[in-house]
Amino acid sequence: MPGAALAVAYNGRLVYSRGFGYADSATKQTVAPDSLFRIGSISKPFTAVAVLKLVEEGRLDLDAEAFKILDI
């Protein structure tokens, strides 16, 4: 991984943000805290955890039809 950005929030406030490494290793452009990245498939596990957390809290049923929940 040539570069990454990190942000830490506490009580709703940003307390730390920093870029590490290169956004573009060919041009040696460094990563800034607000650099944009393509997330690709990394978001799937986060989505699964969020859904299962809602199920655990009783706010979502895994057998519910998505279109009924979304009111479409």
CHARMM-style PDB file with segment names, atoms N, HN, CA, C and O in Angstrom:
ATOM      1  N   MET     1       0.859  -1.165   0.000  1.00  0.00      PROA
ATOM      2  CA  MET     1       0.000   0.000   0.000  1.00  0.00      PROA
ATOM      3  C   MET     1       0.909   1.233   0.000  1.00  0.00      PROA
ATOM      4  O   MET     1       1.697   1.420   0.927  1.00  0.00      PROA
ATOM      5  N   PRO     2       0.806   2.051  -1.008  1.00  0.00      PROA
ATOM      6  CA  PRO     2       1.692   3.215  -1.093  1.00  0.00      PROA
ATOM      7  C   PRO     2       1.322   4.360  -0.159  1.00  0.00      PROA
ATOM      8  O   PRO     2       2.188   5.158   0.202  1.00  0.00      PROA
ATOM      9  N   GLY     3       0.057   4.458   0.241  1.00  0.00      PROA
ATOM     10  HN  GLY     3      -0.646   3.810  -0.052  1.00  0.00      PROA
ATOM     11  CA  GLY     3      -0.334   5.572   1.107  1.00  0.00      PROA
ATOM     12  C   GLY     3      -1.677   5.358   1.755  1.00  0.00      PROA
ATOM     13  O   GLY     3      -2.461   4.509   1.331  1.00  0.00      PROA
ATOM     14  N   ALA     4      -1.938   6.150   2.802  1.00  0.00      PROA
ATOM     15  HN  ALA     4      -1.301   6.839   3.146  1.00  0.00      PROA
ATOM     16  CA  ALA     4      -3.212   6.066   3.517  1.00  0.00      PROA
ATOM     17  C   ALA     4      -3.459   7.379   4.243  1.00  0.00      PROA
ATOM     18  O   ALA     4      -2.535   8.163   4.461  1.00  0.00      PROA
ATOM     19  N   ALA     5      -4.703   7.609   4.613  1.00  0.00      PROA
ATOM     20  HN  ALA     5      -5.453   6.972   4.436  1.00  0.00      PROA
ATOM     21  CA  ALA     5      -5.072   8.773   5.415  1.00  0.00      PROA
ATOM     22  C   ALA     5      -5.755   8.266   6.674  1.00  0.00      PROA
ATOM     23  O   ALA     5      -6.462   7.259   6.645  1.00  0.00      PROA
ATOM     24  N   LEU     6      -5.541   8.965   7.771  1.00  0.00      PROA
ATOM     25  HN  LEU     6      -4.966   9.783   7.794  1.00  0.00      PROA
ATOM     26  CA  LEU     6      -6.112   8.567   9.048  1.00  0.00      PROA
ATOM     27  C   LEU     6      -6.796   9.768   9.687  1.00  0.00      PROA
ATOM     28  O   LEU     6      -6.251  10.872   9.700  1.00  0.00      PROA
ATOM     29  N   ALA     7      -7.981   9.544  10.212  1.00  0.00      PROA
ATOM     30  HN  ALA     7      -8.423   8.647  10.202  1.00  0.00      PROA
ATOM     31  CA  ALA     7      -8.701  10.581  10.949  1.00  0.00      PROA
ATOM     32  C   ALA     7      -9.234   9.958  12.232  1.00  0.00      PROA
ATOM     33  O   ALA     7      -9.759   8.845  12.222  1.00  0.00      PROA
ATOM     34  N   VAL     8      -9.096  10.686  13.334  1.00  0.00      PROA
ATOM     35  HN  VAL     8      -8.669  11.590  13.342  1.00  0.00      PROA
ATOM     36  CA  VAL     8      -9.587  10.222  14.626  1.00  0.00      PROA
ATOM     37  C   VAL     8     -10.530  11.293  15.169  1.00  0.00      PROA
ATOM     38  O   VAL     8     -10.182  12.473  15.229  1.00  0.00      PROA
ATOM     39  N   ALA     9     -11.722  10.863  15.562  1.00  0.00      PROA
ATOM     40  HN  ALA     9     -12.005   9.905  15.514  1.00  0.00      PROA
ATOM     41  CA  ALA     9     -12.700  11.783  16.146  1.00  0.00      PROA
ATOM     42  C   ALA     9     -12.991  11.343  17.569  1.00  0.00      PROA
ATOM     43  O   ALA     9     -12.977  10.152  17.879  1.00  0.00      PROA
ATOM     44  N   TYR    10     -13.254  12.318  18.431  1.00  0.00      PROA
ATOM     45  HN  TYR    10     -13.264  13.286  18.179  1.00  0.00      PROA
ATOM     46  CA  TYR    10     -13.607  12.047  19.823  1.00  0.00      PROA
ATOM     47  C   TYR    10     -14.730  12.995  20.209  1.00  0.00      PROA
ATOM     48  O   TYR    10     -14.612  14.212  20.066  1.00  0.00      PROA
ATOM     49  N   ASN    11     -15.826  12.417  20.702  1.00  0.00      PROA
ATOM     50  HN  ASN    11     -15.923  11.429  20.819  1.00  0.00      PROA
ATOM     51  CA  ASN    11     -17.010  13.209  21.077  1.00  0.00      PROA
ATOM     52  C   ASN    11     -17.490  14.108  19.938  1.00  0.00      PROA
ATOM     53  O   ASN    11     -17.882  15.255  20.157  1.00  0.00      PROA
ATOM     54  N   GLY    12     -17.452  13.570  18.729  1.00  0.00      PROA
ATOM     55  HN  GLY    12     -17.134  12.639  18.552  1.00  0.00      PROA
ATOM     56  CA  GLY    12     -17.957  14.308  17.576  1.00  0.00      PROA
ATOM     57  C   GLY    12     -17.016  15.359  17.016  1.00  0.00      PROA
ATOM     58  O   GLY    12     -17.394  16.093  16.104  1.00  0.00      PROA
ATOM     59  N   ARG    13     -15.806  15.449  17.538  1.00  0.00      PROA
ATOM     60  HN  ARG    13     -15.499  14.852  18.279  1.00  0.00      PROA
ATOM     61  CA  ARG    13     -14.842  16.448  17.063  1.00  0.00      PROA
ATOM     62  C   ARG    13     -13.618  15.754  16.484  1.00  0.00      PROA
ATOM     63  O   ARG    13     -13.137  14.761  17.030  1.00  0.00      PROA
ATOM     64  N   LEU    14     -13.125  16.281  15.385  1.00  0.00      PROA
ATOM     65  HN  LEU    14     -13.516  17.088  14.941  1.00  0.00      PROA
ATOM     66  CA  LEU    14     -11.906  15.761  14.783  1.00  0.00      PROA
ATOM     67  C   LEU    14     -10.720  16.167  15.650  1.00  0.00      PROA
ATOM     68  O   LEU    14     -10.487  17.355  15.872  1.00  0.00      PROA
ATOM     69  N   VAL    15      -9.973  15.182  16.140  1.00  0.00      PROA
ATOM     70  HN  VAL    15     -10.162  14.217  15.960  1.00  0.00      PROA
ATOM     71  CA  VAL    15      -8.840  15.479  17.007  1.00  0.00      PROA
ATOM     72  C   VAL    15      -7.497  15.193  16.339  1.00  0.00      PROA
ATOM     73  O   VAL    15      -6.461  15.661  16.809  1.00  0.00      PROA
ATOM     74  N   TYR    16      -7.507  14.429  15.246  1.00  0.00      PROA
ATOM     75  HN  TYR    16      -8.349  14.049  14.863  1.00  0.00      PROA
ATOM     76  CA  TYR    16      -6.258  14.108  14.561  1.00  0.00      PROA
ATOM     77  C   TYR    16      -6.558  13.723  13.129  1.00  0.00      PROA
ATOM     78  O   TYR    16      -7.468  12.935  12.877  1.00  0.00      PROA
ATOM     79  N   SER    17      -5.806  14.267  12.189  1.00  0.00      PROA
ATOM     80  HN  SER    17      -5.066  14.907  12.394  1.00  0.00      PROA
ATOM     81  CA  SER    17      -5.907  13.819  10.800  1.00  0.00      PROA
ATOM     82  C   SER    17      -4.546  13.986  10.148  1.00  0.00      PROA
ATOM     83  O   SER    17      -3.872  15.001  10.328  1.00  0.00      PROA
ATOM     84  N   ARG    18      -4.157  12.979   9.393  1.00  0.00      PROA
ATOM     85  HN  ARG    18      -4.704  12.155   9.247  1.00  0.00      PROA
ATOM     86  CA  ARG    18      -2.850  13.016   8.755  1.00  0.00      PROA
ATOM     87  C   ARG    18      -2.816  12.049   7.585  1.00  0.00      PROA
ATOM     88  O   ARG    18      -3.463  11.002   7.608  1.00  0.00      PROA
ATOM     89  N   GLY    19      -2.059  12.408   6.571  1.00  0.00      PROA
ATOM     90  HN  GLY    19      -1.533  13.258   6.552  1.00  0.00      PROA
ATOM     91  CA  GLY    19      -1.812  11.533   5.434  1.00  0.00      PROA
ATOM     92  C   GLY    19      -0.453  10.885   5.579  1.00  0.00      PROA
ATOM     93  O   GLY    19       0.477  11.483   6.120  1.00  0.00      PROA
ATOM     94  N   PHE    20      -0.340   9.665   5.095  1.00  0.00      PROA
ATOM     95  HN  PHE    20      -1.096   9.179   4.656  1.00  0.00      PROA
ATOM     96  CA  PHE    20       0.916   8.918   5.167  1.00  0.00      PROA
ATOM     97  C   PHE    20       1.244   8.356   3.793  1.00  0.00      PROA
ATOM     98  O   PHE    20       0.356   7.827   3.124  1.00  0.00      PROA
ATOM     99  N   GLY    21       2.469   8.453   3.361  1.00  0.00      PROA
ATOM    100  HN  GLY    21       3.190   8.883   3.904  1.00  0.00      PROA
ATOM    101  CA  GLY    21       2.899   7.838   2.112  1.00  0.00      PROA
ATOM    102  C   GLY    21       2.522   8.655   0.892  1.00  0.00      PROA
ATOM    103  O   GLY    21       2.367   9.874   0.954  1.00  0.00      PROA
ATOM    104  N   TYR    22       2.378   7.944  -0.226  1.00  0.00      PROA
ATOM    105  HN  TYR    22       2.504   6.953  -0.276  1.00  0.00      PROA
ATOM    106  CA  TYR    22       2.152   8.597  -1.514  1.00  0.00      PROA
ATOM    107  C   TYR    22       0.749   8.348  -2.057  1.00  0.00      PROA
ATOM    108  O   TYR    22       0.244   7.226  -2.043  1.00  0.00      PROA
ATOM    109  N   ALA    23       0.132   9.434  -2.538  1.00  0.00      PROA
ATOM    110  HN  ALA    23       0.541  10.346  -2.549  1.00  0.00      PROA
ATOM    111  CA  ALA    23      -1.134   9.314  -3.261  1.00  0.00      PROA
ATOM    112  C   ALA    23      -0.847   8.812  -4.669  1.00  0.00      PROA
ATOM    113  O   ALA    23      -1.630   8.055  -5.243  1.00  0.00      PROA
ATOM    114  N   ASP    24       0.274   9.239  -5.212  1.00  0.00      PROA
ATOM    115  HN  ASP    24       0.910   9.854  -4.746  1.00  0.00      PROA
ATOM    116  CA  ASP    24       0.723   8.795  -6.530  1.00  0.00      PROA
ATOM    117  C   ASP    24       2.218   8.536  -6.426  1.00  0.00      PROA
ATOM    118  O   ASP    24       3.016   9.472  -6.381  1.00  0.00      PROA
ATOM    119  N   SER    25       2.592   7.268  -6.388  1.00  0.00      PROA
ATOM    120  HN  SER    25       1.944   6.508  -6.424  1.00  0.00      PROA
ATOM    121  CA  SER    25       4.001   6.931  -6.186  1.00  0.00      PROA
ATOM    122  C   SER    25       4.853   7.274  -7.407  1.00  0.00      PROA
ATOM    123  O   SER    25       6.059   7.478  -7.265  1.00  0.00      PROA
ATOM    124  N   ALA    26       4.265   7.343  -8.596  1.00  0.00      PROA
ATOM    125  HN  ALA    26       3.286   7.177  -8.712  1.00  0.00      PROA
ATOM    126  CA  ALA    26       5.033   7.680  -9.801  1.00  0.00      PROA
ATOM    127  C   ALA    26       5.500   9.135  -9.773  1.00  0.00      PROA
ATOM    128  O   ALA    26       6.621   9.442 -10.179  1.00  0.00      PROA
ATOM    129  N   THR    27       4.627  10.032  -9.287  1.00  0.00      PROA
ATOM    130  HN  THR    27       3.716   9.783  -8.957  1.00  0.00      PROA
ATOM    131  CA  THR    27       4.979  11.456  -9.238  1.00  0.00      PROA
ATOM    132  C   THR    27       5.427  11.887  -7.852  1.00  0.00      PROA
ATOM    133  O   THR    27       5.749  13.056  -7.639  1.00  0.00      PROA
ATOM    134  N   LYS    28       5.450  10.957  -6.911  1.00  0.00      PROA
ATOM    135  HN  LYS    28       5.188  10.008  -7.084  1.00  0.00      PROA
ATOM    136  CA  LYS    28       5.826  11.229  -5.521  1.00  0.00      PROA
ATOM    137  C   LYS    28       4.911  12.270  -4.863  1.00  0.00      PROA
ATOM    138  O   LYS    28       5.343  13.027  -3.993  1.00  0.00      PROA
ATOM    139  N   GLN    29       3.645  12.295  -5.288  1.00  0.00      PROA
ATOM    140  HN  GLN    29       3.294  11.680  -5.994  1.00  0.00      PROA
ATOM    141  CA  GLN    29       2.655  13.183  -4.657  1.00  0.00      PROA
ATOM    142  C   GLN    29       2.235  12.542  -3.336  1.00  0.00      PROA
ATOM    143  O   GLN    29       1.772  11.402  -3.314  1.00  0.00      PROA
ATOM    144  N   THR    30       2.397  13.280  -2.237  1.00  0.00      PROA
ATOM    145  HN  THR    30       2.773  14.206  -2.255  1.00  0.00      PROA
ATOM    146  CA  THR    30       2.099  12.721  -0.921  1.00  0.00      PROA
ATOM    147  C   THR    30       0.597  12.751  -0.619  1.00  0.00      PROA
ATOM    148  O   THR    30      -0.161  13.522  -1.207  1.00  0.00      PROA
ATOM    149  N   VAL    31       0.203  11.902   0.300  1.00  0.00      PROA
ATOM    150  HN  VAL    31       0.819  11.275   0.777  1.00  0.00      PROA
ATOM    151  CA  VAL    31      -1.187  11.839   0.744  1.00  0.00      PROA
ATOM    152  C   VAL    31      -1.453  12.980   1.716  1.00  0.00      PROA
ATOM    153  O   VAL    31      -0.678  13.208   2.645  1.00  0.00      PROA
ATOM    154  N   ALA    32      -2.547  13.690   1.499  1.00  0.00      PROA
ATOM    155  HN  ALA    32      -3.177  13.504   0.745  1.00  0.00      PROA
ATOM    156  CA  ALA    32      -3.003  14.733   2.419  1.00  0.00      PROA
ATOM    157  C   ALA    32      -4.156  14.162   3.247  1.00  0.00      PROA
ATOM    158  O   ALA    32      -4.751  13.161   2.847  1.00  0.00      PROA
ATOM    159  N   PRO    33      -4.485  14.772   4.389  1.00  0.00      PROA
ATOM    160  CA  PRO    33      -5.594  14.259   5.195  1.00  0.00      PROA
ATOM    161  C   PRO    33      -6.930  14.209   4.438  1.00  0.00      PROA
ATOM    162  O   PRO    33      -7.797  13.399   4.767  1.00  0.00      PROA
ATOM    163  N   ASP    34      -7.095  15.065   3.435  1.00  0.00      PROA
ATOM    164  HN  ASP    34      -6.390  15.723   3.168  1.00  0.00      PROA
ATOM    165  CA  ASP    34      -8.356  15.085   2.681  1.00  0.00      PROA
ATOM    166  C   ASP    34      -8.237  14.432   1.304  1.00  0.00      PROA
ATOM    167  O   ASP    34      -9.085  14.664   0.442  1.00  0.00      PROA
ATOM    168  N   SER    35      -7.203  13.622   1.083  1.00  0.00      PROA
ATOM    169  HN  SER    35      -6.514  13.434   1.783  1.00  0.00      PROA
ATOM    170  CA  SER    35      -7.043  12.911  -0.187  1.00  0.00      PROA
ATOM    171  C   SER    35      -8.186  11.929  -0.386  1.00  0.00      PROA
ATOM    172  O   SER    35      -8.674  11.325   0.568  1.00  0.00      PROA
ATOM    173  N   LEU    36      -8.605  11.778  -1.633  1.00  0.00      PROA
ATOM    174  HN  LEU    36      -8.208  12.269  -2.408  1.00  0.00      PROA
ATOM    175  CA  LEU    36      -9.672  10.835  -1.962  1.00  0.00      PROA
ATOM    176  C   LEU    36      -9.068   9.507  -2.392  1.00  0.00      PROA
ATOM    177  O   LEU    36      -8.056   9.471  -3.092  1.00  0.00      PROA
ATOM    178  N   PHE    37      -9.696   8.420  -1.967  1.00  0.00      PROA
ATOM    179  HN  PHE    37     -10.518   8.449  -1.399  1.00  0.00      PROA
ATOM    180  CA  PHE    37      -9.248   7.073  -2.315  1.00  0.00      PROA
ATOM    181  C   PHE    37     -10.427   6.288  -2.877  1.00  0.00      PROA
ATOM    182  O   PHE    37     -11.574   6.518  -2.493  1.00  0.00      PROA
ATOM    183  N   ARG    38     -10.143   5.375  -3.774  1.00  0.00      PROA
ATOM    184  HN  ARG    38      -9.212   5.189  -4.086  1.00  0.00      PROA
ATOM    185  CA  ARG    38     -11.163   4.422  -4.226  1.00  0.00      PROA
ATOM    186  C   ARG    38     -11.257   3.328  -3.179  1.00  0.00      PROA
ATOM    187  O   ARG    38     -10.252   2.704  -2.836  1.00  0.00      PROA
ATOM    188  N   ILE    39     -12.460   3.090  -2.669  1.00  0.00      PROA
ATOM    189  HN  ILE    39     -13.276   3.597  -2.947  1.00  0.00      PROA
ATOM    190  CA  ILE    39     -12.582   2.140  -1.569  1.00  0.00      PROA
ATOM    191  C   ILE    39     -12.741   0.701  -2.026  1.00  0.00      PROA
ATOM    192  O   ILE    39     -12.442  -0.220  -1.265  1.00  0.00      PROA
ATOM    193  N   GLY    40     -13.205   0.486  -3.248  1.00  0.00      PROA
ATOM    194  HN  GLY    40     -13.448   1.234  -3.866  1.00  0.00      PROA
ATOM    195  CA  GLY    40     -13.317  -0.866  -3.774  1.00  0.00      PROA
ATOM    196  C   GLY    40     -14.154  -1.764  -2.884  1.00  0.00      PROA
ATOM    197  O   GLY    40     -15.217  -1.355  -2.416  1.00  0.00      PROA
ATOM    198  N   SER    41     -13.697  -2.965  -2.645  1.00  0.00      PROA
ATOM    199  HN  SER    41     -12.834  -3.297  -3.025  1.00  0.00      PROA
ATOM    200  CA  SER    41     -14.456  -3.958  -1.884  1.00  0.00      PROA
ATOM    201  C   SER    41     -14.281  -3.833  -0.377  1.00  0.00      PROA
ATOM    202  O   SER    41     -14.872  -4.611   0.372  1.00  0.00      PROA
ATOM    203  N   ILE    42     -13.502  -2.893   0.077  1.00  0.00      PROA
ATOM    204  HN  ILE    42     -13.023  -2.261  -0.532  1.00  0.00      PROA
ATOM    205  CA  ILE    42     -13.277  -2.760   1.525  1.00  0.00      PROA
ATOM    206  C   ILE    42     -14.547  -2.338   2.264  1.00  0.00      PROA
ATOM    207  O   ILE    42     -14.659  -2.562   3.469  1.00  0.00      PROA
ATOM    208  N   SER    43     -15.499  -1.735   1.562  1.00  0.00      PROA
ATOM    209  HN  SER    43     -15.409  -1.553   0.583  1.00  0.00      PROA
ATOM    210  CA  SER    43     -16.717  -1.270   2.229  1.00  0.00      PROA
ATOM    211  C   SER    43     -17.695  -2.402   2.554  1.00  0.00      PROA
ATOM    212  O   SER    43     -18.566  -2.231   3.406  1.00  0.00      PROA
ATOM    213  N   LYS    44     -17.568  -3.534   1.902  1.00  0.00      PROA
ATOM    214  HN  LYS    44     -16.860  -3.673   1.210  1.00  0.00      PROA
ATOM    215  CA  LYS    44     -18.506  -4.639   2.132  1.00  0.00      PROA
ATOM    216  C   LYS    44     -18.487  -5.146   3.573  1.00  0.00      PROA
ATOM    217  O   LYS    44     -19.558  -5.318   4.154  1.00  0.00      PROA
ATOM    218  N   PRO    45     -17.324  -5.394   4.178  1.00  0.00      PROA
ATOM    219  CA  PRO    45     -17.340  -5.836   5.581  1.00  0.00      PROA
ATOM    220  C   PRO    45     -17.930  -4.790   6.527  1.00  0.00      PROA
ATOM    221  O   PRO    45     -18.608  -5.147   7.490  1.00  0.00      PROA
ATOM    222  N   PHE    46     -17.677  -3.494   6.264  1.00  0.00      PROA
ATOM    223  HN  PHE    46     -17.125  -3.204   5.481  1.00  0.00      PROA
ATOM    224  CA  PHE    46     -18.239  -2.441   7.108  1.00  0.00      PROA
ATOM    225  C   PHE    46     -19.764  -2.425   7.003  1.00  0.00      PROA
ATOM    226  O   PHE    46     -20.460  -2.260   8.005  1.00  0.00      PROA
ATOM    227  N   THR    47     -20.275  -2.596   5.784  1.00  0.00      PROA
ATOM    228  HN  THR    47     -19.710  -2.729   4.971  1.00  0.00      PROA
ATOM    229  CA  THR    47     -21.720  -2.635   5.583  1.00  0.00      PROA
ATOM    230  C   THR    47     -22.325  -3.836   6.302  1.00  0.00      PROA
ATOM    231  O   THR    47     -23.373  -3.715   6.937  1.00  0.00      PROA
ATOM    232  N   ALA    48     -21.679  -4.984   6.207  1.00  0.00      PROA
ATOM    233  HN  ALA    48     -20.828  -5.082   5.691  1.00  0.00      PROA
ATOM    234  CA  ALA    48     -22.181  -6.190   6.875  1.00  0.00      PROA
ATOM    235  C   ALA    48     -22.217  -6.003   8.387  1.00  0.00      PROA
ATOM    236  O   ALA    48     -23.188  -6.394   9.033  1.00  0.00      PROA
ATOM    237  N   VAL    49     -21.176  -5.413   8.955  1.00  0.00      PROA
ATOM    238  HN  VAL    49     -20.387  -5.095   8.429  1.00  0.00      PROA
ATOM    239  CA  VAL    49     -21.153  -5.174  10.402  1.00  0.00      PROA
ATOM    240  C   VAL    49     -22.258  -4.212  10.802  1.00  0.00      PROA
ATOM    241  O   VAL    49     -22.915  -4.420  11.821  1.00  0.00      PROA
ATOM    242  N   ALA    50     -22.475  -3.156  10.013  1.00  0.00      PROA
ATOM    243  HN  ALA    50     -21.941  -2.987   9.185  1.00  0.00      PROA
ATOM    244  CA  ALA    50     -23.529  -2.183  10.324  1.00  0.00      PROA
ATOM    245  C   ALA    50     -24.907  -2.847  10.287  1.00  0.00      PROA
ATOM    246  O   ALA    50     -25.737  -2.601  11.163  1.00  0.00      PROA
ATOM    247  N   VAL    51     -25.153  -3.685   9.283  1.00  0.00      PROA
ATOM    248  HN  VAL    51     -24.479  -3.885   8.572  1.00  0.00      PROA
ATOM    249  CA  VAL    51     -26.437  -4.370   9.175  1.00  0.00      PROA
ATOM    250  C   VAL    51     -26.631  -5.316  10.360  1.00  0.00      PROA
ATOM    251  O   VAL    51     -27.702  -5.331  10.968  1.00  0.00      PROA
ATOM    252  N   LEU    52     -25.615  -6.097  10.692  1.00  0.00      PROA
ATOM    253  HN  LEU    52     -24.746  -6.085  10.198  1.00  0.00      PROA
ATOM    254  CA  LEU    52     -25.745  -7.040  11.798  1.00  0.00      PROA
ATOM    255  C   LEU    52     -25.902  -6.326  13.138  1.00  0.00      PROA
ATOM    256  O   LEU    52     -26.563  -6.843  14.039  1.00  0.00      PROA
ATOM    257  N   LYS    53     -25.309  -5.156  13.280  1.00  0.00      PROA
ATOM    258  HN  LYS    53     -24.772  -4.735  12.549  1.00  0.00      PROA
ATOM    259  CA  LYS    53     -25.495  -4.361  14.504  1.00  0.00      PROA
ATOM    260  C   LYS    53     -26.948  -3.911  14.617  1.00  0.00      PROA
ATOM    261  O   LYS    53     -27.523  -3.940  15.705  1.00  0.00      PROA
ATOM    262  N   LEU    54     -27.545  -3.494  13.500  1.00  0.00      PROA
ATOM    263  HN  LEU    54     -27.078  -3.470  12.616  1.00  0.00      PROA
ATOM    264  CA  LEU    54     -28.960  -3.106  13.502  1.00  0.00      PROA
ATOM    265  C   LEU    54     -29.855  -4.299  13.833  1.00  0.00      PROA
ATOM    266  O   LEU    54     -30.855  -4.145  14.533  1.00  0.00      PROA
ATOM    267  N   VAL    55     -29.504  -5.481  13.337  1.00  0.00      PROA
ATOM    268  HN  VAL    55     -28.691  -5.606  12.768  1.00  0.00      PROA
ATOM    269  CA  VAL    55     -30.254  -6.694  13.660  1.00  0.00      PROA
ATOM    270  C   VAL    55     -30.151  -6.977  15.158  1.00  0.00      PROA
ATOM    271  O   VAL    55     -31.151  -7.288  15.804  1.00  0.00      PROA
ATOM    272  N   GLU    56     -28.954  -6.871  15.702  1.00  0.00      PROA
ATOM    273  HN  GLU    56     -28.141  -6.618  15.177  1.00  0.00      PROA
ATOM    274  CA  GLU    56     -28.725  -7.107  17.122  1.00  0.00      PROA
ATOM    275  C   GLU    56     -29.549  -6.151  17.991  1.00  0.00      PROA
ATOM    276  O   GLU    56     -30.038  -6.542  19.051  1.00  0.00      PROA
ATOM    277  N   GLU    57     -29.701  -4.906  17.549  1.00  0.00      PROA
ATOM    278  HN  GLU    57     -29.304  -4.588  16.688  1.00  0.00      PROA
ATOM    279  CA  GLU    57     -30.472  -3.906  18.288  1.00  0.00      PROA
ATOM    280  C   GLU    57     -31.975  -4.039  18.059  1.00  0.00      PROA
ATOM    281  O   GLU    57     -32.765  -3.316  18.666  1.00  0.00      PROA
ATOM    282  N   GLY    58     -32.372  -4.971  17.177  1.00  0.00      PROA
ATOM    283  HN  GLY    58     -31.730  -5.559  16.685  1.00  0.00      PROA
ATOM    284  CA  GLY    58     -33.789  -5.171  16.890  1.00  0.00      PROA
ATOM    285  C   GLY    58     -34.383  -4.113  15.965  1.00  0.00      PROA
ATOM    286  O   GLY    58     -35.604  -3.991  15.870  1.00  0.00      PROA
ATOM    287  N   ARG    59     -33.537  -3.352  15.286  1.00  0.00      PROA
ATOM    288  HN  ARG    59     -32.545  -3.451  15.362  1.00  0.00      PROA
ATOM    289  CA  ARG    59     -34.007  -2.283  14.403  1.00  0.00      PROA
ATOM    290  C   ARG    59     -34.138  -2.731  12.957  1.00  0.00      PROA
ATOM    291  O   ARG    59     -34.639  -1.989  12.112  1.00  0.00      PROA
ATOM    292  N   LEU    60     -33.681  -3.964  12.670  1.00  0.00      PROA
ATOM    293  HN  LEU    60     -33.274  -4.567  13.356  1.00  0.00      PROA
ATOM    294  CA  LEU    60     -33.730  -4.497  11.307  1.00  0.00      PROA
ATOM    295  C   LEU    60     -33.912  -5.998  11.379  1.00  0.00      PROA
ATOM    296  O   LEU    60     -33.389  -6.658  12.277  1.00  0.00      PROA
ATOM    297  N   ASP    61     -34.653  -6.527  10.431  1.00  0.00      PROA
ATOM    298  HN  ASP    61     -35.077  -5.990   9.702  1.00  0.00      PROA
ATOM    299  CA  ASP    61     -34.873  -7.970  10.329  1.00  0.00      PROA
ATOM    300  C   ASP    61     -34.180  -8.451   9.061  1.00  0.00      PROA
ATOM    301  O   ASP    61     -34.431  -7.909   7.984  1.00  0.00      PROA
ATOM    302  N   LEU    62     -33.323  -9.446   9.165  1.00  0.00      PROA
ATOM    303  HN  LEU    62     -33.119  -9.886  10.040  1.00  0.00      PROA
ATOM    304  CA  LEU    62     -32.610  -9.942   7.989  1.00  0.00      PROA
ATOM    305  C   LEU    62     -33.537 -10.501   6.920  1.00  0.00      PROA
ATOM    306  O   LEU    62     -33.165 -10.567   5.749  1.00  0.00      PROA
ATOM    307  N   ASP    63     -34.738 -10.903   7.312  1.00  0.00      PROA
ATOM    308  HN  ASP    63     -35.041 -10.850   8.263  1.00  0.00      PROA
ATOM    309  CA  ASP    63     -35.692 -11.444   6.348  1.00  0.00      PROA
ATOM    310  C   ASP    63     -36.602 -10.371   5.755  1.00  0.00      PROA
ATOM    311  O   ASP    63     -37.452 -10.689   4.923  1.00  0.00      PROA
ATOM    312  N   ALA    64     -36.449  -9.116   6.158  1.00  0.00      PROA
ATOM    313  HN  ALA    64     -35.759  -8.857   6.833  1.00  0.00      PROA
ATOM    314  CA  ALA    64     -37.296  -8.030   5.650  1.00  0.00      PROA
ATOM    315  C   ALA    64     -36.953  -7.751   4.184  1.00  0.00      PROA
ATOM    316  O   ALA    64     -35.802  -7.874   3.766  1.00  0.00      PROA
ATOM    317  N   GLU    65     -37.971  -7.375   3.419  1.00  0.00      PROA
ATOM    318  HN  GLU    65     -38.906  -7.275   3.759  1.00  0.00      PROA
ATOM    319  CA  GLU    65     -37.753  -7.034   2.018  1.00  0.00      PROA
ATOM    320  C   GLU    65     -37.219  -5.607   1.928  1.00  0.00      PROA
ATOM    321  O   GLU    65     -37.785  -4.684   2.513  1.00  0.00      PROA
ATOM    322  N   ALA    66     -36.131  -5.439   1.193  1.00  0.00      PROA
ATOM    323  HN  ALA    66     -35.671  -6.189   0.718  1.00  0.00      PROA
ATOM    324  CA  ALA    66     -35.459  -4.134   1.118  1.00  0.00      PROA
ATOM    325  C   ALA    66     -36.375  -3.051   0.573  1.00  0.00      PROA
ATOM    326  O   ALA    66     -36.339  -1.923   1.065  1.00  0.00      PROA
ATOM    327  N   PHE    67     -37.183  -3.352  -0.414  1.00  0.00      PROA
ATOM    328  HN  PHE    67     -37.213  -4.269  -0.813  1.00  0.00      PROA
ATOM    329  CA  PHE    67     -38.021  -2.323  -1.022  1.00  0.00      PROA
ATOM    330  C   PHE    67     -39.096  -1.833  -0.071  1.00  0.00      PROA
ATOM    331  O   PHE    67     -39.519  -0.681  -0.163  1.00  0.00      PROA
ATOM    332  N   LYS    68     -39.551  -2.688   0.846  1.00  0.00      PROA
ATOM    333  HN  LYS    68     -39.208  -3.624   0.921  1.00  0.00      PROA
ATOM    334  CA  LYS    68     -40.520  -2.251   1.852  1.00  0.00      PROA
ATOM    335  C   LYS    68     -39.850  -1.327   2.870  1.00  0.00      PROA
ATOM    336  O   LYS    68     -40.446  -0.340   3.302  1.00  0.00      PROA
ATOM    337  N   ILE    69     -38.616  -1.648   3.250  1.00  0.00      PROA
ATOM    338  HN  ILE    69     -38.132  -2.450   2.899  1.00  0.00      PROA
ATOM    339  CA  ILE    69     -37.874  -0.819   4.207  1.00  0.00      PROA
ATOM    340  C   ILE    69     -37.596   0.548   3.586  1.00  0.00      PROA
ATOM    341  O   ILE    69     -37.729   1.576   4.249  1.00  0.00      PROA
ATOM    342  N   LEU    70     -37.211   0.554   2.316  1.00  0.00      PROA
ATOM    343  HN  LEU    70     -37.103  -0.281   1.777  1.00  0.00      PROA
ATOM    344  CA  LEU    70     -36.862   1.804   1.633  1.00  0.00      PROA
ATOM    345  C   LEU    70     -38.083   2.572   1.152  1.00  0.00      PROA
ATOM    346  O   LEU    70     -37.953   3.689   0.651  1.00  0.00      PROA
ATOM    347  N   ASP    71     -39.259   1.992   1.296  1.00  0.00      PROA
ATOM    348  HN  ASP    71     -39.365   1.084   1.703  1.00  0.00      PROA
ATOM    349  CA  ASP    71     -40.522   2.644   0.895  1.00  0.00      PROA
ATOM    350  C   ASP    71     -40.558   2.935  -0.601  1.00  0.00      PROA
ATOM    351  O   ASP    71     -41.001   4.003  -1.022  1.00  0.00      PROA
ATOM    352  N   ILE    72     -40.081   1.966  -1.414  1.00  0.00      PROA
ATOM    353  HN  ILE    72     -39.721   1.098  -1.072  1.00  0.00      PROA
ATOM    354  CA  ILE    72     -40.080   2.129  -2.872  1.00  0.00      PROA
ATOM    355  C   ILE    72     -41.207   1.328  -3.471  1.00  0.00      PROA
ATOM    356  OT1 ILE    72     -41.385   1.327  -4.689  1.00  0.00      PROA
TER     357      ILE     72
END
